[in-house]
Amino acid sequence: MAEAIRLTGSNRNTLKLHFRDLIERGHLELHGSGRGVWYGLKSV
């Protein structure tokens, strides 16, 4: 998340909403939980 904030200049909460939307649309996968969470491209 920190790298995404640095690269985009966006707010953390804004990025969380966009990532959640991408997960729901099937573009990203959520791995882990809490502070250890990371996102990856969804495998076909």
DSSP file (Angstrom, degrees, kcal/mol; ACC not computed):
  #  RESIDUE AA STRUCTURE BP1 BP2  ACC     N-H-->O    O-->H-N    N-H-->O    O-->H-N    TCO  KAPPA ALPHA  PHI   PSI    X-CA   Y-CA   Z-CA
    1    1 A M     >        0   0    0      0, 0.0     4,-2.6     0, 0.0     5,-0.2   0.000 360.0 360.0 360.0 -41.3    0.0    0.0    0.0
    2    2 A A  H  >  +     0   0    0      1,-0.2     4,-2.4     2,-0.2     5,-0.1   0.897 360.0  48.2 -60.1 -39.9    2.8    2.4    0.9
    3    3 A E  H  > S+     0   0    0      2,-0.2     4,-2.8     1,-0.2    -1,-0.2   0.898 110.6  50.8 -68.4 -38.7    4.3    2.0   -2.6
    4    4 A A  H  > S+     0   0    0      2,-0.2     4,-2.3     1,-0.2     6,-0.4   0.894 111.0  49.3 -64.2 -39.7    1.0    2.5   -4.3
    5    5 A I  H  X S+     0   0    0     -4,-2.6     4,-2.7     2,-0.2     5,-0.2   0.929 113.2  46.8 -62.9 -45.2    0.5    5.7   -2.2
    6    6 A R  H  < S+     0   0    0     -4,-2.4    -2,-0.2    -5,-0.2    -1,-0.2   0.912 115.4  45.1 -64.4 -43.1    4.0    6.9   -3.1
    7    7 A L  H  < S+     0   0    0     -4,-2.8    -1,-0.2     1,-0.2    -2,-0.2   0.865 126.3  28.2 -70.0 -36.8    3.5    6.1   -6.8
    8    8 A T  H  < S-     0   0    0     -4,-2.3    -2,-0.2    -5,-0.2    -3,-0.2   0.711  89.6-135.0 -99.7 -23.2    0.0    7.6   -7.2
    9    9 A G     <  +     0   0    0     -4,-2.7    -4,-0.1    -5,-0.3    -3,-0.1   0.629  59.0 141.9  74.3  11.8    0.0   10.3   -4.6
   10   10 A S        -     0   0    0     -6,-0.4    -1,-0.2    -5,-0.2     2,-0.2  -0.404  58.7 -96.3 -86.4 162.7   -3.5    9.0   -3.6
   11   11 A N     >  -     0   0    0     -2,-0.1     4,-2.2     1,-0.1     5,-0.2  -0.494  30.1-122.5 -73.7 144.8   -5.0    8.7   -0.2
   12   12 A R  H  > S+     0   0    0      1,-0.2     4,-2.3     2,-0.2     5,-0.1   0.897 112.3  50.0 -56.6 -45.0   -4.8    5.3    1.5
   13   13 A N  H  > S+     0   0    0      1,-0.2     4,-1.8     2,-0.2    -1,-0.2   0.866 108.7  52.8 -65.6 -35.9   -8.6    5.0    1.8
   14   14 A T  H  > S+     0   0    0      2,-0.2     4,-2.0     1,-0.2    -1,-0.2   0.923 110.1  47.9 -63.7 -44.5   -9.1    5.9   -1.8
   15   15 A L  H  X S+     0   0    0     -4,-2.2     4,-3.0     1,-0.2     5,-0.2   0.894 107.6  55.5 -64.2 -39.7   -6.7    3.2   -2.9
   16   16 A K  H  X S+     0   0    0     -4,-2.3     4,-2.4     1,-0.2    -1,-0.2   0.902 108.1  49.3 -59.5 -40.6   -8.4    0.6   -0.6
   17   17 A L  H  X S+     0   0    0     -4,-1.8     4,-2.1     2,-0.2    -1,-0.2   0.916 112.7  46.7 -65.0 -43.0  -11.7    1.4   -2.4
   18   18 A H  H  X S+     0   0    0     -4,-2.0     4,-2.3     2,-0.2    -2,-0.2   0.914 113.2  48.7 -66.1 -42.5  -10.2    1.0   -5.8
   19   19 A F  H  X S+     0   0    0     -4,-3.0     4,-2.1     2,-0.2    -2,-0.2   0.911 110.1  51.8 -63.7 -41.5   -8.4   -2.3   -4.8
   20   20 A R  H  X S+     0   0    0     -4,-2.4     4,-2.3    -5,-0.2    -1,-0.2   0.907 110.0  49.5 -60.6 -42.2  -11.7   -3.6   -3.4
   21   21 A D  H  X S+     0   0    0     -4,-2.1     4,-1.9     1,-0.2    -1,-0.2   0.907 109.9  50.5 -63.2 -42.4  -13.5   -2.8   -6.6
   22   22 A L  H  <>S+     0   0    0     -4,-2.3     5,-2.6     2,-0.2     6,-1.2   0.839 110.1  50.9 -66.0 -32.9  -10.7   -4.6   -8.7
   23   23 A I  H ><5S+     0   0    0     -4,-2.1     3,-1.3     4,-0.2    -2,-0.2   0.933 110.0  49.1 -66.5 -46.7  -11.0   -7.6   -6.4
   24   24 A E  H 3<5S+     0   0    0     -4,-2.3    -2,-0.2     1,-0.3    -1,-0.2   0.830 109.7  52.2 -63.2 -32.4  -14.8   -7.7   -6.9
   25   25 A R  T 3<5S-     0   0    0     -4,-1.9    -1,-0.3    -5,-0.2    -2,-0.2   0.519 118.1-113.3 -82.6  -5.3  -14.4   -7.4  -10.7
   26   26 A G  T < 5S+     0   0    0     -3,-1.3    -3,-0.2    -4,-0.3    -2,-0.1   0.656  87.5 111.3  86.3  16.2  -12.0  -10.4  -10.7
   27   27 A H  S   <S+     0   0    0     -5,-2.6    15,-2.2    -6,-0.2     2,-0.3   0.773  76.3  35.9 -91.7 -29.2   -8.8   -8.5  -11.7
   28   28 A L  E     -A   41   0A   0     -6,-1.2     2,-0.4    13,-0.3    13,-0.2  -0.872  66.8-143.5-123.7 156.1   -6.9   -8.7   -8.4
   29   29 A E  E     -A   40   0A   0     11,-3.2    11,-2.0    -2,-0.3     2,-0.5  -0.946  16.5-135.3-115.5 142.0   -6.6  -11.4   -5.7
   30   30 A L  E     -A   39   0A   0     -2,-0.4     2,-0.4     9,-0.2     9,-0.2  -0.837  22.4-172.0 -96.4 129.9   -6.3  -10.5   -2.0
   31   31 A H  E     -A   38   0A   0      7,-2.7     7,-2.5    -2,-0.5     2,-0.0  -0.974  49.3  -8.0-124.2 137.1   -3.6  -12.4   -0.1
   32   32 A G  S    S-     0   0    0     -2,-0.4     2,-0.3     5,-0.2     5,-0.2  -0.254  75.8-104.4  78.0-167.9   -3.1  -12.3    3.7
   33   33 A S    >   +     0   0    0      4,-0.1     3,-1.7    -2,-0.0     4,-0.0  -0.979  66.6   2.3-154.8 163.7   -4.9  -10.0    6.1
   34   34 A G  G >  S-     0   0    0     -2,-0.3     3,-1.4     1,-0.3     0, 0.0  -0.275 127.3 -11.5  59.5-137.3   -4.4   -6.9    8.2
   35   35 A R  G 3  S+     0   0    0      1,-0.3    -1,-0.3    -3,-0.0    -3,-0.0   0.667 136.2  60.7 -70.8 -15.4   -1.0   -5.3    7.9
   36   36 A G  G <  S+     0   0    0     -3,-1.7    -1,-0.3     2,-0.0    -2,-0.2   0.307  77.3 126.1 -93.2   9.0    0.4   -8.3    6.0
   37   37 A V    <   +     0   0    0     -3,-1.4     2,-0.3    -5,-0.2    -5,-0.2  -0.356  32.3 175.2 -70.1 145.5   -2.1   -8.0    3.1
   38   38 A W  E     -A   31   0A   0     -7,-2.5    -7,-2.7    -2,-0.1     2,-0.4  -0.981  20.2-134.7-146.0 159.0   -0.9   -7.9   -0.4
   39   39 A Y  E     -A   30   0A   0     -2,-0.3     2,-0.3    -9,-0.2    -9,-0.2  -0.874  20.1-179.6-117.0 144.2   -2.6   -7.9   -3.8
   40   40 A G  E     -A   29   0A   0    -11,-2.0   -11,-3.2    -2,-0.4     2,-0.1  -0.950  38.1 -89.0-138.0 159.4   -1.7   -9.8   -6.9
   41   41 A L  E     -A   28   0A   0     -2,-0.3   -13,-0.3   -13,-0.2     2,-0.2  -0.437  52.4-105.8 -66.3 141.2   -3.1  -10.1  -10.4
   42   42 A K        -     0   0    0    -15,-2.2     2,-0.2    -2,-0.1    -1,-0.1  -0.504  32.2-125.1 -72.0 131.9   -5.8  -12.8  -10.7
   43   43 A S              0   0    0     -2,-0.2    -1,-0.1     1,-0.1    -3,-0.0  -0.490 360.0 360.0 -74.1 145.4   -4.7  -15.9  -12.4
   44   44 A V              0   0    0     -2,-0.2    -1,-0.1     0, 0.0    -2,-0.0   0.442 360.0 360.0 -87.7 360.0   -6.7  -17.1  -15.4
